[in-house]
Amino acid sequence: MKILLAGSDNEWRGFLAQSLADQDHKVLEAATGESAWMTFRIQTPRVVITERALGESDGLELCRRIRGQKDTKYTYIIILTSEDGKVKYLDAMNAGADDVLAKPCEVMDIVLRLRVAERLLHLKTKVNQLEGLLPICSYCKRIRDDHEEWQPVDRFVKYRSDASFSHGVCPDCYHEHIVPQLQLLAREKSTPER
């Protein structure tokens, strides 16, 4: 799994990166919040492990920025903090963290959290695939909505997005439906009236 590890303590970050690489993870490292953000945007890791304190910024801000991204797959975020108190944990959760660990922590604690992250990310991918399936009638092409009602595709899309339809005819339908109608009309016009 691709993991972004953000921490200002080079020695600790290097040790943890090597430990996770030994577990067959691809580990990306960042020493500051800004470099972590840039690395995230370029590399799109599935897991981010960040210290709460990241020099000029903090892990909570990194977490908020990641959660603000709408065009990326879900990222599992673990925040490591040396601060005590439930309020600090709540701050991390409110920023969008999936898990919070108190520092110092054992590498095995992080490895166990990564197993949970793998399971959750796998399930999240499956849910997204299932949500992407639309129940559509194979005859009339109407779609069943959340209230078990069947409605035309254009109405279904209209209420769920800003998309609009420009009506047209695809080449296959043009040849199958329009051309025969035009030929019939042409024959009717060319037939003399009696």
Disulfide bonds with the S-S distance in Angstrom:
none
